[in-house]
Amino acid sequence: MNRYVFTALGLTLAVGIACSSNSDDYAPALSGGGATSKAGAGGRSSVGKSGGSGTGDGGSAGEGDAGSAGLAGAGGASSDGGEGGWDEGMIIPVTPGSCSETAAWVGSTPVQEISTDANEQLLAITADELDILFLRDDVAMRAHRALASAAFGAPVAQPIADGYGIDAGAALSADGKTMVLLATTGQAFAAFTRGARDGAFDTTPDASAFTAINQRALQTMQHYAAPVLAPDGKTFVFSAFTPTPEGGFPSGVAGISVVFQSLATTNGWSMPESISQDLFDGTSAARALPSGLSSDSRTLFYVDEGSGKQTARFRDRADAPLYTVVDLDQLTRAVPNLDCKRLYYSSAGDIRLSARE
C-alpha cells in the first residue's frame, strides 16, 4: 500500500480556525493513517490507494432527513402567515459555527503518555478528548483518561478483527464505545463496540448500519478510506475512489476520488452523496482524506494528498457547500475538540496538541 510523507511542523502554529461552542451533548453513532517518520518528516498517510469518481447514485436515499438540522433557525420563515420560505431580497443571517475561519494555533506540545520515541500517528480522538486511537510503529493502540486535563492512561494494543485493517483509517463515536473500520477488501465498513470506554473493542464486526454504503461500493467497484463520525452521531464522511488498475491508468486518465457524506436514519446510514464535487475532488494520486468534523458538522478537516497539507473547509449550514478553505499546513490528520479550542494532529512521528491563541 502506498504512503505519503509530510514535512515536519514547527513548534508555533498560526493558522485560521477559532471556535466557540457550549454543547456537551453527544449522540452515540449508529452501530454498525499510517506511521510517521521520526527523522524530521511529518506523518505519512496510509489510507488506501485512490482513483475514479462515484457520482451516479450519490444521495439517492435518505434525502428526506438530509439537512433538516442544518436549516434550523433559517428555513420556514415567512411574513405571510403560514407559508414557509423567504421574501425575495431578504437577508438571512448566518450564525457562527463551532469552528471559525480566523484564529491562530499555538503552543504545539506532545500529548502526554501517547508521544514517545516510537513512531505515532493519530487515527481518531473523541470530541471530549477522553479516548484516543492511534498507531505506534504500525500497531493499533488505544488509551483513555478520566479528564481532558489529565494525562492518558498507559496505551494498550487494540486487536483488529480478521478481514479488517487500520491502514485505511478508523473512526470513533463521541461516546468512545464504537469504532468504525474498513474491510481489507476496501469495500465494506463495519462497527466494533465495547461496553466500557476503558475496555477493548470487540472483534466481531457489525456492518448492518452500513448496508447501503457497502452495497454501493460493490455496485460501483469503488473503494473507501478515511472514515470520520461527527460528534453528534448524525453524519458519517469518508473518501471514495476507484483503485488504480494493476497496469496503471491509460495515458491522460488520472481517476477521480470524492468525499462522501452519509446521514443517520432509523435504518442505518443513508446512501451517501458527494460533498466535494466541483470543489475539492481528488485524483488517484491526490485524494482528500477526511480526518475530523466539527461538533456542528460545518467544518471538515482533511489531508490533501496532492499538496501534502492539512486543510479545513467551512460551510454556513450542515447541508451547504464547503466553499471556504483554510490551509492548516502540516497539522496532519487534524481533529478538533468539542468547542474547537484545541486541535490534535500528527507531526514528525508524534501526536501533538495546539490551542487557539
MARMARBA-96378 format. One line per 10 residues: their letters; for each residue x negated, y negated, z negated of C-alpha. Coordinates in steps of 0.02 Angstrom, whole numbers, plus 50000, padded with zeros to 5 digits. Layout:
BEGIN
a = X Y Z; ...
This chain:
BEGIN
mnryvftalg = 50000 50000 50000; 49926 49830 50048; 49899 49699 49917; 49866 49513 49925; 49739 49419 49820; 49770 49248 49749; 49642 49123 49685; 49623 49080 49501; 49719 48948 49408; 49634 48812 49308
ltlavgiacs = 49673 48781 49126; 49778 48625 49152; 49926 48635 49270; 50028 48490 49333; 50170 48542 49445; 50350 48491 49458; 50481 48585 49361; 50551 48525 49196; 50703 48593 49115; 50842 48573 48992
snsddyapal = 50971 48699 48935; 51051 48737 48769; 51132 48903 48814; 51096 49052 48703; 51221 49169 48786; 51166 49323 48879; 51271 49442 48983; 51192 49614 49000; 51154 49668 49176; 51260 49799 49258
sgggatskag = 51189 49972 49226; 51149 50029 49363; 50172 49662 49557; 50006 49748 49570; 49849 49722 49469; 49746 49564 49463; 49561 49538 49478; 49462 49477 49329; 49321 49423 49443; 49387 49247 49460
aggrssvgks = 49531 49292 49575; 49713 49270 49539; 49844 49406 49539; 49869 49516 49689; 50045 49561 49734; 50083 49744 49769; 50262 49731 49818; 50292 49847 49965; 50247 49800 50144; 50361 49696 50246
ggsgtgdggs = 50445 49666 50413; 50608 49637 50506; 50768 49549 50473; 50927 49607 50393; 51067 49494 50438; 51218 49581 50510; 51320 49636 50361; 51245 49520 50229; 51379 49455 50113; 51521 49551 50190
agegdagsag = 51579 49619 50023; 51607 49538 49855; 51635 49366 49929; 51789 49338 49825; 51681 49317 49670; 51537 49228 49755; 51502 49052 49697; 51651 49034 49582; 51542 48995 49432; 51430 48878 49531
lagaggassd = 51579 48774 49584; 51642 48745 49407; 51671 48562 49372; 51655 48515 49556; 51793 48604 49653; 51980 48588 49636; 51981 48402 49603; 52123 48304 49682; 52215 48143 49661; 52371 48212 49746
ggeggwdegm = 52443 48316 49604; 52421 48500 49630; 52317 48520 49787; 52132 48554 49771; 51992 48478 49874; 51908 48309 49884; 51956 48147 49968; 51850 48102 50119; 51701 47998 50067; 51718 48050 49885
iipvtpgscs = 51551 48063 49795; 51534 48225 49698; 51409 48207 49554; 51278 48342 49536; 51244 48390 49356; 51063 48426 49306; 51012 48608 49319; 50924 48707 49185; 50763 48677 49284; 50719 48510 49359
etaawvgstp = 50607 48472 49506; 50494 48347 49418; 50378 48385 49272; 50204 48444 49230; 50150 48615 49166; 50002 48602 49047; 49904 48698 48916; 49877 48863 49003; 49844 48995 48870; 49834 49186 48872
vqeistdane = 49986 49274 48797; 49935 49349 48630; 49917 49539 48623; 49953 49552 48810; 49800 49474 48893; 49641 49575 48864; 49479 49615 48956; 49582 49732 49066; 49675 49675 49223; 49853 49623 49181
qllaitadel = 49993 49571 49298; 50162 49506 49243; 50312 49606 49305; 50456 49534 49203; 50495 49446 49039; 50666 49413 48962; 50728 49234 48955; 50722 49237 48764; 50537 49287 48778; 50555 49440 48666
dilflrddva = 50524 49581 48791; 50389 49592 48923; 50348 49719 49058; 50179 49712 49141; 50039 49810 49224; 49875 49841 49136; 49747 49918 49253; 49893 49978 49361; 49981 50062 49213; 50158 50004 49169
mrahralasa = 50162 49932 48992; 50298 49857 48883; 50295 49754 48724; 50421 49674 48606; 50420 49541 48471; 50550 49477 48349; 50520 49292 48381; 50462 49195 48533; 50340 49102 48422; 50257 49264 48363
afgapvaqpi = 50128 49374 48447; 50191 49527 48539; 50175 49695 48453; 50045 49815 48519; 50091 49858 48701; 50131 50038 48742; 50137 50130 48907; 50308 50146 48989; 50336 50312 49079; 50403 50292 49256
adgygidaga = 50529 50420 49323; 50478 50536 49463; 50529 50463 49629; 50518 50284 49567; 50374 50162 49563; 50317 49999 49487; 50214 49931 49632; 50368 49856 49716; 50408 49756 49558; 50529 49776 49413
alsadgktmv = 50671 49678 49334; 50731 49662 49154; 50905 49619 49095; 50922 49472 48974; 50957 49587 48826; 50798 49685 48863; 50891 49851 48871; 50897 49879 49059; 50751 49895 49179; 50777 49900 49369
llattgqafa = 50652 49993 49478; 50641 50038 49661; 50629 50216 49726; 50465 50263 49809; 50564 50276 49972; 50582 50088 49961; 50769 50100 49993; 50857 50128 49827; 50867 50028 49666; 50914 50110 49501
aftrgardga = 50934 50057 49320; 50847 50133 49170; 50913 50095 48997; 50863 50106 48814; 50960 50095 48653; 50843 49975 48561; 50735 49834 48625; 50577 49903 48548; 50603 50079 48618; 50553 50164 48780
fdttpdasaf = 50666 50157 48932; 50746 50322 48978; 50678 50404 49135; 50849 50455 49202; 50896 50338 49346; 51071 50267 49363; 51098 50198 49539; 51288 50182 49525; 51290 49991 49515; 51178 49978 49670
tainqralqt = 51282 50088 49787; 51322 49950 49914; 51144 49884 49915; 51065 50057 49932; 51185 50112 50069; 51144 49955 50165; 50958 49999 50164; 50995 50168 50242; 51107 50091 50374; 50984 49954 50423
mqhyaapvla = 50824 50054 50393; 50759 49909 50290; 50655 49924 50133; 50669 49822 49973; 50550 49743 49847; 50533 49615 49706; 50696 49637 49608; 50748 49498 49488; 50900 49492 49373; 50972 49323 49324
pdgktfvfsa = 50979 49289 49136; 51169 49281 49141; 51179 49455 49219; 51285 49390 49365; 51154 49379 49503; 51027 49501 49574; 50897 49444 49701; 50765 49541 49797; 50664 49545 49957; 50723 49648 50107
ftptpeggfp = 50619 49692 50259; 50582 49820 50394; 50416 49906 50356; 50276 49885 50480; 50275 50032 50603; 50129 50152 50591; 50056 50085 50752; 50097 49905 50708; 50223 49789 50789; 50215 49757 50977
sgvagisvvf = 50120 49603 51033; 50214 49445 50989; 50327 49531 50862; 50298 49493 50679; 50453 49560 50596; 50563 49457 50480; 50587 49475 50293; 50728 49392 50197; 50777 49359 50017; 50946 49430 49972
qslattngws = 51066 49385 49832; 51198 49504 49764; 51335 49459 49641; 51402 49562 49496; 51576 49634 49520; 51681 49758 49423; 51621 49893 49544; 51437 49852 49536; 51328 49736 49638; 51411 49663 49794
mpesisqdlf = 51346 49683 49970; 51201 49559 49974; 51188 49402 50078; 51034 49308 50132; 50985 49151 50036; 50825 49123 50135; 50897 49117 50312; 50835 48965 50410; 50746 48904 50253; 50608 49022 50197
dgtsaaralp = 50623 49187 50289; 50456 49276 50296; 50367 49396 50413; 50290 49567 50393; 50128 49495 50326; 50203 49344 50238; 50356 49381 50133; 50443 49280 49999; 50438 49391 49844; 50554 49335 49703
sglssdsrtl = 50481 49329 49527; 50610 49237 49423; 50778 49148 49414; 50828 49003 49303; 50965 49029 49174; 51093 48944 49289; 51029 49032 49448; 50997 48863 49528; 50808 48884 49536; 50722 49030 49621
fyvdegsgkq = 50538 49067 49588; 50444 49170 49717; 50271 49211 49784; 50240 49156 49963; 50128 49291 50036; 50084 49179 50183; 50006 49040 50079; 49965 49148 49927; 50052 49019 49819; 50194 49022 49694
tarfrdrada = 50346 48921 49746; 50505 48860 49665; 50663 48815 49762; 50810 48717 49693; 50995 48701 49733; 51139 48595 49669; 51253 48743 49634; 51226 48929 49613; 51308 48956 49783; 51220 48814 49876
plytvvdldq = 51069 48824 49993; 50897 48816 49912; 50839 48660 50002; 50717 48576 49882; 50547 48659 49871; 50407 48634 49742; 50233 48708 49758; 50175 48791 49596; 50006 48835 49672; 49928 48982 49580
ltravpnldc = 50055 49013 49442; 50079 49186 49516; 50242 49279 49480; 50307 49133 49377; 50455 49167 49261; 50539 49030 49157; 50608 49050 48983; 50790 49012 48944; 50778 48821 48936; 50638 48811 49065
krlyyssagd = 50519 48729 48943; 50393 48871 48956; 50328 48966 49106; 50247 49138 49105; 50137 49193 49251; 49984 49293 49306; 49814 49214 49335; 49639 49287 49352; 49688 49453 49276; 49777 49377 49126
irlsare = 49958 49344 49085; 49967 49162 49035; 50090 49034 48969; 50108 48848 49006; 50226 48723 48928; 50318 48575 49000; 50224 48414 48965
